[in-house]
Amino acid sequence: MGIKIVMVLAIVALVSATMPMMTESALSCGQVTISLGPCLNYLKSGGAPENKCYFGIKRLVGMAHTTPDRKFICNCLKAVATEIRGINLNFASSLPSKCGVNIPYKISPSTSCNSIK
């Protein structure tokens, strides 16, 4: 359990350092990354996401109230997909449907977040 917390904190620091803050959004990449923390095992190994992962993804969807929020979350997810080693992009793309939520874009480094409404 302690290793997971250290991993999440390291991810938060990495993503926060590499993502510029967007003034339109009150969100932070740290919030996005913490919500994804419980999904790391799934993102790397597949299988069934843990219950905490389901709650984290649903929390992310709940934080995306406005277009700037959705774009910000998209950019943070892109950064996470790029920066964290070992993430399987197929697993990342399937994560929202596995958790029963709709995110109108793929979690992928190639996603164009500017077109999100």
C-alpha positions in Angstrom: 0.0 0.0 0.0 2.8 2.4 0.8 4.4 1.9 -2.6 1.2 2.9 -4.3 1.0 6.1 -2.4 4.6 7.0 -3.2 3.9 6.2 -6.9 0.8 8.4 -6.9 2.7 11.3 -5.3 5.5 10.9 -7.8 3.1 10.9 -10.6 1.4 14.0 -9.2 4.7 15.8 -8.9 5.7 14.8 -12.4 2.5 15.8 -14.1 2.2 19.0 -12.1 5.7 20.0 -13.2 5.1 19.2 -16.8 1.6 20.6 -17.3 1.1 24.4 -17.3 -1.8 25.6 -15.2 -4.8 26.8 -17.2 -6.4 29.9 -15.6 -9.9 29.0 -16.9 -10.1 25.9 -14.8 -10.0 25.5 -11.0 -8.8 22.0 -11.4 -5.2 20.8 -11.1 -3.4 17.9 -12.8 -2.7 16.7 -9.3 -6.4 16.1 -8.8 -6.7 14.3 -12.1 -3.6 12.1 -11.4 -4.8 11.3 -7.8 -8.2 10.2 -9.3 -6.3 7.9 -11.7 -3.9 6.5 -9.1 -6.0 3.5 -8.2 -6.2 2.6 -11.9 -2.4 2.2 -12.4 -2.5 -1.6 -12.1 -5.2 -1.8 -14.7 -3.5 0.7 -17.0 -0.3 -1.4 -16.9 -1.6 -4.9 -16.7 -5.2 -5.0 -17.8 -7.8 -7.3 -16.2 -10.6 -5.7 -14.2 -10.1 -2.3 -12.7 -10.2 -2.0 -8.9 -13.4 -0.5 -7.3 -11.3 2.5 -6.3 -10.5 3.0 -9.9 -14.2 3.1 -10.8 -14.7 5.8 -8.2 -11.7 7.8 -9.5 -12.9 7.8 -13.1 -16.4 8.7 -12.0 -14.9 11.5 -9.9 -13.0 12.8 -13.0 -16.2 12.9 -15.0 -18.0 14.7 -12.2 -15.2 17.4 -12.1 -15.7 18.2 -15.8 -18.5 20.8 -15.5 -17.4 23.2 -18.2 -15.6 23.0 -21.6 -12.4 24.4 -20.0 -12.6 21.7 -17.3 -13.0 19.0 -19.9 -10.1 20.4 -22.0 -7.9 20.7 -18.9 -8.7 17.1 -17.8 -8.0 15.9 -21.3 -4.6 17.6 -21.4 -3.7 16.1 -18.0 -4.8 12.6 -19.1 -2.6 13.1 -22.2 0.4 14.0 -20.0 -0.2 11.0 -17.8 -0.4 8.7 -20.8 2.9 10.1 -22.1 4.8 10.4 -18.8 4.1 7.2 -16.9 6.1 4.3 -18.1 4.4 1.0 -18.8 0.9 2.3 -19.5 -0.7 0.2 -22.2 -2.6 2.7 -24.4 -5.2 0.2 -25.3 -6.0 -0.3 -21.6 -6.1 3.5 -21.2 -8.5 3.9 -24.1 -10.8 1.2 -22.7 -10.8 2.5 -19.1 -13.8 4.8 -19.3 -16.1 2.0 -20.7 -14.7 -0.5 -18.2 -15.8 1.9 -15.5 -19.2 2.6 -17.1 -18.6 6.2 -17.9 -18.5 8.1 -21.2 -15.4 10.3 -21.9 -15.9 11.7 -25.4 -12.2 11.1 -26.4 -9.5 8.5 -26.2 -7.1 8.6 -23.3 -4.0 8.8 -25.5 -1.0 11.1 -26.2 -2.4 11.7 -29.7 -5.8 13.0 -28.6 -6.6 16.6 -29.7 -8.0 18.2 -26.6 -8.6 21.6 -28.4 -11.6 20.1 -30.2 -13.4 19.0 -27.0 -16.7 20.9 -26.2 
